[in-house]
């Protein structure tokens, strides 16, 4: 997944939602979320 050039949390969240949406449900449950500012609104 390519991170948007602007590196704002909102841009990252949109790109992540698109990428995760393509995963099967079982794979989504295995994700570990980082506590960085880019996922603060998760």
N, C-alpha and C positions, 0 to 999 in steps of 0.2 A: 504494500500500500504506500502510495506517495503522499507525504504530508504536504498540505497546501503551503505555498510560498509565504503567505502572510503570518502563519504560525499563531493565529489567535485561537483561543479556546473554542469559539463557535465554529470556526472553519475546520478545526481538527475533529470536533464532535460530529459534524456533518459527514466528513470523509470516513470516519470510523463507523458511523451508523450504516453507511452504504456498504462498506466492506463486511461488516458483521452480518448484515441482512442476507448476504449470500451463503452464509455458513449453515449447515444443518443444526437443528436445535441441540443435539448432543455435544457438538463442538463448541457452541456458544457458552455452555456451562463450564467449560474448561479454561476460559479466559481469566487471567489475573489482571486486575486493574491497577495501574500505577497511581500514586497519590500526587502526581505533579499538577501544575497549574492548568495544563491542557485538558485534564479530565476532571477539573474541580466541579463542573456542573453536571457530571454524570449522575 
